[in-house]
Amino acid sequence: MLPELLHGKETRVWAKRIAGGADVIPQCASQAQDCTHRRYRYKDRIDEVELAKNRTKSKVRSNLEHVFGVTKLKFGFVKVR
């Protein structure tokens, strides 16, 4: 689904963790900065640096998602994805 969403002129790609997304983004949008979440926990080990990066990415993404949520609620598109 991701290749269908990218047109190639993106500067950044923001998303939650995408399976295989790390391979697809450079192919479809070579100039785009990959701002998707990375795995921070593996075999009872927590990477604090990656956790902090994911937290920063979540803050930015949630601000944008909040605007779309309010707009959908205002116009009655609550059940629309």
Residue pairs with C-beta under 8 A, 6 or more apart in sequence:
2 18
2 21
2 24
2 25
2 28
3 24
3 27
3 28
6 13
6 24
6 25
6 28
6 29
6 32
7 29
8 28
8 29
8 30
9 29
9 31
10 29
10 31
10 32
11 31
11 32
11 33
12 32
12 33
12 35
13 21
13 25
13 29
13 32
13 33
13 34
13 35
13 36
14 35
14 36
14 57
14 60
14 61
14 64
15 21
15 35
15 36
15 37
15 61
16 36
16 37
16 61
17 36
17 37
17 38
17 39
18 24
18 36
21 34
21 36
22 34
22 36
25 32
25 34
25 36
26 34
35 57
35 60
36 57
37 54
37 57
37 58
38 50
38 53
38 54
39 50
40 46
40 47
40 50
40 51
40 54
41 47
72 78
72 80
